[in-house]
Amino acid sequence: MRMYTATVTVRLKSGVLDPEAETTRRALERLGFEVEALRSADRFEVDIEADSAEKAATRADEMAERLLANPTIHDYEVTVEQHTVPSGSQQ
């Protein structure tokens, strides 16, 4: 088994009201920044022990479906990276 870090990024689906992003966009424009669009997102990093990156991604996807995201209003993306062990370290 190896350790992986799964990153789950959760965003509201297009067309769903995002008051946090709208407030932030207006504030940025008041500061002189031109902003075409802005979306808020939540990011979760989960350390997972698994036999492969694919199995870690499957587990993270299940976590997103069951708790981290509401599939009715959210889209989410899962990425997985294997932990690296520094030279000279033991696992």
TAZI-V686672 format. One record per backbone hydrogen bond with DSSP energy under -1.0 kcal/mol. NH is the residue of the N-H (numbers start at 1). CO is the residue of the C=O. Records with the same first field share a line. If there is no record, write none. Layout:
NH=CO, CO
//
This chain:
2=50
4=48
5=81
6=46
7=79
8=44
9=77
10=42
11=75
13=73
16=13
22=18
23=19
24=20
25=21
26=22
27=23
28=24
29=25
30=26
31=27
32=29
33=28
42=10
44=8
46=6
48=4
50=2
56=52
57=53
58=54
59=55
60=56
61=57
62=58
63=59
64=60
65=61
66=62
67=63
68=63
69=64
73=70
74=70
75=11
77=9
79=7
81=5
83=3
89=86
//
